[in-house]
Amino acid sequence: MLDEPYRWVEAIRNRREYLEDQLEGASPVVGVSYADGVLLLTSTPGPRKVFEVYNQVASAGVGHPADIEKLRKAIIDIAHVEAFNLSASDVSLQRLVAFGLGPQMKAAFDEIFRSPFIARVLVTELDPSDPLETFYTIDADGTFSSSADAAVIAGTADSAAAILERLHAGDDRQAPLAAALERAIDAWGVGRVHAEAEDVEEEGEGDRTVTDEEVTAAVRTALEVGRIEAAVLDRTLPTKTKFRLLSAADLEGALARFR
């Protein structure tokens, strides 16, 4: 009995390593603010990864498609319960994450006889009461953090850090959608190149600068095997829901140089 706590710690360590291994090759999701709202962008070979949650809230995920779908349904259910019990104005990103999705993902991670969610989640709200909480990222173990102008979830922490560095280098919250798309696609490409190079770097090449040619090649490959998926929360929409999936025509200008 005395060794039970140590077995639990070892089991948690093994689960963390397992999740990192399963998520390592995931296509990043990039979130940025722009003049009329918030943009979420990623690539996918098949199932959608960006979804509406509730009126001014949207989410995206990386990982196992079935787990992304479970978490999508979970956060939608939480949002509608909040709206029913309180009011639509009480459906806030902070409540959805801190009192809903975060604890749910942590519970699944901590219960060693239950499968954890093989997923990371990014959630965003249009014009939150606290502008520092425009984005929340939630890891597979339930830990979460907020940010103001940009956020990323990716297969590895190094890839996410490289994307954020690129985004912050060209930060422009008042940019039009076309410019925000170009910025997000460029940052996504940096993360993809960085992720593919991580194994080589571990063998001793060290950090290096990602070139524009490498970014172009990464985006072209993504277009060959799948598609770029993007959606916005647009405050200029006259409807109650501000979520809009971007069409191929919306993306064409930003993707033209990669064709």
The 8 nearest C-alpha neighbors of each residue, nearest first, counted from 0:
[[1, 3, 2, 4, 6, 5, 7, 8],
 [2, 0, 3, 4, 5, 6, 7, 8],
 [1, 3, 5, 0, 4, 6, 7, 8],
 [2, 4, 6, 5, 0, 1, 7, 8],
 [5, 3, 7, 6, 2, 8, 1, 0],
 [4, 6, 8, 7, 2, 3, 9, 1],
 [5, 7, 3, 9, 4, 8, 10, 2],
 [6, 8, 10, 4, 5, 9, 11, 3],
 [9, 7, 5, 11, 10, 6, 12, 4],
 [8, 10, 12, 6, 7, 11, 5, 13],
 [9, 11, 7, 13, 12, 8, 6, 14],
 [12, 10, 14, 8, 13, 9, 7, 15],
 [13, 11, 9, 15, 10, 14, 8, 16],
 [12, 14, 10, 16, 11, 15, 17, 9],
 [15, 13, 17, 11, 16, 12, 18, 10],
 [14, 16, 12, 18, 17, 13, 19, 11],
 [17, 15, 13, 19, 14, 18, 20, 12],
 [16, 18, 14, 20, 15, 19, 13, 21],
 [19, 17, 21, 15, 20, 16, 22, 14],
 [18, 20, 16, 22, 17, 21, 23, 15],
 [19, 21, 17, 23, 18, 22, 16, 24],
 [22, 20, 18, 19, 23, 17, 117, 24],
 [23, 21, 154, 19, 25, 20, 24, 62],
 [22, 24, 154, 20, 155, 25, 21, 19],
 [23, 25, 154, 22, 26, 21, 194, 155],
 [26, 24, 154, 22, 23, 61, 62, 153],
 [25, 27, 42, 153, 24, 28, 61, 154],
 [28, 26, 153, 152, 41, 25, 29, 187],
 [27, 29, 41, 152, 40, 151, 153, 30],
 [30, 28, 151, 40, 39, 150, 183, 41],
 [29, 31, 39, 150, 149, 38, 151, 40],
 [32, 30, 149, 38, 37, 148, 33, 150],
 [31, 33, 37, 148, 172, 36, 38, 149],
 [32, 34, 172, 174, 173, 36, 35, 37],
 [33, 35, 173, 174, 175, 36, 172, 32],
 [36, 34, 233, 33, 234, 235, 37, 175],
 [37, 35, 233, 33, 232, 234, 34, 32],
 [36, 38, 32, 232, 231, 33, 31, 125],
 [37, 39, 231, 31, 30, 230, 32, 40],
 [38, 40, 30, 230, 229, 29, 231, 31],
 [41, 39, 229, 29, 28, 228, 30, 38],
 [42, 40, 28, 228, 227, 27, 29, 229],
 [43, 41, 227, 228, 226, 26, 221, 225],
 [42, 44, 45, 225, 226, 227, 41, 46],
 [45, 43, 225, 224, 226, 46, 42, 221],
 [44, 46, 43, 47, 225, 226, 48, 42],
 [47, 45, 48, 43, 44, 64, 49, 68],
 [48, 46, 49, 45, 43, 228, 50, 64],
 [47, 49, 59, 60, 46, 50, 61, 43],
 [50, 48, 59, 58, 47, 230, 60, 229],
 [51, 49, 58, 57, 59, 52, 48, 71],
 [50, 52, 57, 53, 242, 58, 56, 49],
 [53, 51, 57, 75, 56, 50, 58, 54],
 [52, 54, 56, 55, 51, 78, 75, 57],
 [53, 55, 240, 56, 241, 239, 242, 52],
 [56, 54, 125, 241, 124, 53, 240, 232],
 [57, 55, 124, 53, 52, 123, 54, 51],
 [58, 56, 51, 52, 123, 50, 122, 124],
 [57, 59, 122, 50, 121, 49, 123, 51],
 [60, 58, 49, 121, 48, 120, 50, 122],
 [59, 61, 120, 119, 48, 67, 121, 118],
 [62, 60, 119, 118, 25, 120, 26, 153],
 [61, 63, 118, 117, 22, 25, 64, 119],
 [62, 64, 66, 65, 117, 118, 67, 61],
 [65, 63, 67, 66, 68, 62, 46, 61],
 [66, 64, 68, 67, 63, 69, 62, 70],
 [67, 65, 69, 68, 63, 64, 116, 70],
 [68, 66, 64, 70, 65, 69, 60, 71],
 [67, 69, 71, 65, 66, 70, 64, 72],
 [70, 68, 66, 72, 71, 67, 73, 65],
 [69, 71, 73, 67, 72, 68, 74, 66],
 [72, 70, 68, 73, 69, 74, 67, 75],
 [71, 73, 75, 69, 70, 74, 76, 68],
 [74, 72, 70, 76, 71, 75, 69, 77],
 [73, 75, 77, 76, 71, 72, 78, 70],
 [76, 74, 78, 72, 52, 77, 73, 71],
 [75, 77, 73, 79, 74, 78, 72, 80],
 [76, 78, 74, 80, 75, 79, 81, 73],
 [79, 77, 75, 81, 76, 80, 90, 74],
 [78, 80, 82, 76, 81, 77, 83, 75],
 [79, 81, 83, 77, 82, 78, 84, 76],
 [82, 80, 78, 84, 79, 83, 85, 90],
 [81, 83, 86, 87, 79, 85, 80, 84],
 [84, 82, 80, 81, 85, 79, 86, 87],
 [85, 83, 81, 82, 80, 86, 79, 87],
 [86, 84, 82, 83, 81, 89, 87, 80],
 [87, 85, 82, 89, 88, 83, 84, 81],
 [86, 88, 82, 89, 90, 85, 81, 83],
 [87, 89, 86, 90, 91, 82, 85, 81],
 [88, 90, 86, 87, 91, 85, 82, 81],
 [91, 89, 88, 87, 81, 78, 82, 92],
 [92, 90, 94, 93, 89, 95, 127, 88],
 [91, 93, 95, 94, 124, 96, 123, 90],
 [92, 94, 96, 91, 95, 97, 132, 98],
 [95, 93, 97, 98, 91, 96, 92, 99],
 [96, 94, 99, 92, 93, 98, 97, 91],
 [95, 97, 100, 99, 101, 93, 94, 98],
 [98, 96, 94, 101, 93, 99, 95, 100],
 [99, 97, 94, 96, 95, 102, 100, 101],
 [100, 98, 95, 96, 101, 97, 102, 103],
 [99, 101, 96, 103, 102, 104, 74, 95],
 [100, 102, 141, 96, 104, 103, 97, 99],
 [103, 101, 105, 104, 100, 99, 106, 141],
 [102, 104, 100, 106, 101, 105, 99, 107],
 [105, 103, 141, 107, 101, 106, 102, 140],
 [104, 106, 141, 140, 102, 108, 107, 103],
 [107, 105, 109, 103, 108, 104, 102, 110],
 [106, 108, 115, 104, 105, 110, 109, 103],
 [107, 109, 115, 105, 140, 106, 110, 104],
 [110, 108, 106, 107, 111, 105, 11, 140],
 [111, 109, 113, 107, 112, 108, 106, 114],
 [110, 112, 113, 109, 10, 108, 11, 114],
 [113, 111, 110, 114, 109, 107, 115, 108],
 [114, 112, 111, 110, 115, 107, 108, 109],
 [113, 115, 116, 107, 112, 111, 108, 110],
 [116, 114, 108, 107, 117, 113, 139, 104],
 [115, 117, 118, 66, 139, 114, 104, 107],
 [118, 116, 62, 63, 115, 18, 66, 139],
 [119, 117, 62, 61, 116, 139, 63, 67],
 [118, 120, 138, 139, 61, 60, 137, 62],
 [119, 121, 60, 137, 136, 59, 122, 118],
 [120, 122, 136, 59, 58, 135, 60, 137],
 [123, 121, 58, 135, 134, 57, 136, 59],
 [122, 124, 134, 57, 133, 56, 58, 135],
 [125, 123, 56, 133, 55, 127, 92, 126],
 [124, 126, 55, 127, 232, 36, 56, 37],
 [125, 127, 124, 128, 130, 133, 36, 129],
 [128, 126, 129, 130, 125, 124, 133, 132],
 [127, 129, 130, 126, 132, 91, 131, 133],
 [128, 130, 127, 131, 132, 133, 126, 147],
 [131, 129, 132, 133, 127, 147, 128, 126],
 [130, 132, 147, 129, 146, 133, 145, 148],
 [133, 131, 145, 130, 134, 146, 129, 147],
 [132, 134, 147, 124, 123, 130, 131, 127],
 [135, 133, 123, 146, 132, 145, 122, 147],
 [136, 134, 145, 122, 144, 121, 123, 146],
 [135, 137, 121, 143, 144, 120, 122, 145],
 [138, 136, 143, 120, 142, 119, 141, 121],
 [137, 139, 119, 141, 140, 142, 143, 136],
 [138, 140, 119, 141, 118, 116, 117, 104],
 [141, 139, 105, 108, 138, 142, 104, 109],
 [142, 140, 105, 101, 104, 138, 139, 137],
 [143, 141, 138, 137, 140, 101, 144, 105],
 [144, 142, 137, 136, 138, 141, 135, 101],
 [143, 145, 135, 136, 137, 146, 142, 134],
 [146, 144, 135, 132, 134, 136, 131, 143],
 [147, 145, 134, 131, 132, 133, 148, 135],
 [146, 148, 131, 133, 132, 130, 149, 134],
 [147, 149, 32, 31, 146, 133, 172, 150],
 [150, 148, 31, 30, 147, 32, 146, 151],
 [149, 151, 30, 29, 134, 146, 31, 163],
 [152, 150, 29, 28, 159, 30, 153, 163],
 [151, 153, 28, 27, 159, 121, 119, 136],
 [154, 152, 27, 159, 155, 25, 26, 158],
 [153, 155, 23, 25, 22, 24, 27, 26],
 [156, 154, 158, 157, 153, 23, 159, 194],
 [155, 157, 159, 158, 160, 153, 154, 152],
 [158, 156, 160, 155, 159, 161, 194, 193],
 [157, 159, 190, 161, 155, 194, 160, 156],
 [160, 158, 156, 162, 153, 157, 161, 151],
 [159, 161, 157, 163, 158, 162, 156, 164],
 [162, 160, 164, 158, 159, 163, 190, 157],
 [163, 161, 186, 190, 165, 159, 164, 160],
 [164, 162, 166, 160, 165, 161, 167, 159],
 [163, 165, 161, 167, 162, 166, 160, 168],
 [166, 164, 162, 168, 163, 167, 186, 161],
 [167, 165, 163, 168, 164, 169, 170, 186],
 [166, 168, 170, 164, 169, 165, 163, 149],
 [167, 169, 165, 166, 170, 164, 163, 171],
 [170, 168, 167, 166, 171, 165, 182, 164],
 [169, 171, 167, 168, 166, 172, 148, 149],
 [172, 170, 173, 174, 169, 33, 32, 179],
 [171, 173, 33, 32, 174, 34, 170, 148],
 [174, 172, 34, 33, 171, 175, 35, 32],
 [173, 175, 33, 34, 171, 172, 178, 179],
 [176, 174, 34, 178, 177, 33, 179, 173],
 [175, 177, 179, 178, 180, 33, 174, 34],
 [176, 178, 180, 179, 175, 181, 253, 252],
 [177, 179, 181, 180, 176, 175, 174, 182],
 [178, 180, 176, 182, 181, 177, 183, 33],
 [181, 179, 183, 177, 178, 182, 184, 176],
 [182, 180, 178, 253, 184, 179, 183, 185],
 [181, 183, 179, 185, 180, 184, 186, 178],
 [182, 184, 180, 186, 185, 181, 187, 179],
 [185, 183, 187, 181, 186, 182, 180, 188],
 [184, 186, 188, 182, 183, 187, 181, 189],
 [187, 185, 189, 162, 183, 188, 184, 165],
 [188, 186, 184, 190, 189, 185, 183, 191],
 [189, 187, 214, 191, 185, 186, 190, 217],
 [190, 188, 186, 192, 187, 191, 214, 193],
 [191, 189, 158, 193, 162, 187, 188, 192],
 [190, 192, 188, 194, 193, 189, 187, 195],
 [193, 191, 195, 189, 194, 190, 188, 196],
 [192, 194, 190, 196, 191, 195, 158, 189],
 [195, 193, 191, 197, 158, 196, 192, 190],
 [194, 196, 192, 193, 197, 191, 198, 199],
 [195, 197, 193, 199, 194, 198, 192, 200],
 [198, 196, 200, 194, 199, 195, 193, 201],
 [199, 197, 201, 200, 196, 202, 195, 194],
 [200, 198, 202, 196, 201, 197, 204, 203],
 [199, 201, 204, 205, 197, 202, 203, 198],
 [200, 202, 198, 199, 203, 197, 204, 205],
 [203, 201, 199, 200, 204, 198, 205, 197],
 [202, 204, 200, 201, 205, 199, 206, 198],
 [205, 203, 200, 202, 199, 206, 201, 207],
 [206, 204, 200, 203, 207, 201, 202, 199],
 [207, 205, 200, 204, 208, 197, 203, 193],
 [206, 208, 209, 205, 204, 200, 193, 210],
 [207, 209, 210, 206, 193, 189, 211, 161],
 [208, 210, 207, 189, 213, 211, 192, 214],
 [211, 209, 213, 212, 208, 214, 189, 215],
 [210, 212, 214, 213, 215, 209, 185, 216],
 [211, 213, 215, 210, 214, 216, 209, 217],
 [214, 212, 216, 210, 215, 211, 217, 209],
 [213, 215, 188, 211, 217, 216, 212, 189],
 [216, 214, 212, 218, 213, 217, 257, 219],
 [215, 217, 213, 219, 214, 218, 220, 212],
 [218, 216, 214, 220, 215, 219, 188, 213],
 [219, 217, 221, 215, 220, 216, 188, 214],
 [220, 218, 222, 216, 221, 217, 257, 215],
 [219, 221, 223, 217, 218, 222, 216, 224],
 [220, 222, 218, 219, 224, 223, 225, 217],
 [223, 221, 226, 219, 225, 220, 224, 218],
 [222, 224, 220, 221, 225, 219, 226, 218],
 [225, 223, 221, 222, 44, 220, 226, 43],
 [226, 224, 44, 222, 43, 221, 223, 45],
 [227, 225, 222, 42, 43, 44, 228, 221],
 [226, 228, 42, 41, 43, 229, 222, 225],
 [229, 227, 41, 42, 40, 226, 43, 230],
 [230, 228, 40, 39, 245, 244, 41, 227],
 [231, 229, 244, 245, 39, 243, 38, 40],
 [232, 230, 38, 243, 37, 233, 242, 39],
 [231, 233, 242, 241, 37, 36, 125, 243],
 [232, 234, 36, 241, 235, 35, 231, 236],
 [233, 235, 236, 36, 35, 241, 232, 125],
 [236, 234, 233, 237, 35, 241, 36, 238],
 [235, 237, 234, 238, 233, 241, 240, 239],
 [238, 236, 235, 239, 234, 241, 240, 233],
 [239, 237, 240, 236, 241, 235, 54, 234],
 [240, 238, 54, 241, 237, 236, 55, 242],
 [239, 241, 54, 238, 242, 55, 53, 236],
 [240, 242, 232, 233, 55, 54, 236, 234],
 [243, 241, 232, 240, 231, 51, 233, 55],
 [244, 242, 231, 230, 245, 232, 241, 233],
 [245, 243, 230, 229, 246, 231, 242, 228],
 [244, 246, 230, 229, 249, 243, 247, 250],
 [245, 247, 249, 248, 244, 250, 229, 228],
 [246, 248, 250, 249, 251, 245, 227, 228],
 [247, 249, 251, 246, 250, 252, 245, 253],
 [250, 248, 246, 247, 245, 251, 252, 253],
 [251, 249, 247, 248, 253, 252, 254, 246],
 [252, 250, 248, 254, 253, 255, 249, 247],
 [251, 253, 255, 254, 250, 249, 177, 248],
 [252, 254, 181, 251, 250, 255, 180, 177],
 [255, 253, 251, 257, 252, 256, 250, 258],
 [256, 254, 252, 257, 258, 251, 253, 250],
 [257, 255, 254, 258, 253, 215, 252, 251],
 [256, 258, 255, 254, 219, 215, 218, 216],
 [257, 255, 256, 254, 219, 222, 218, 215]]
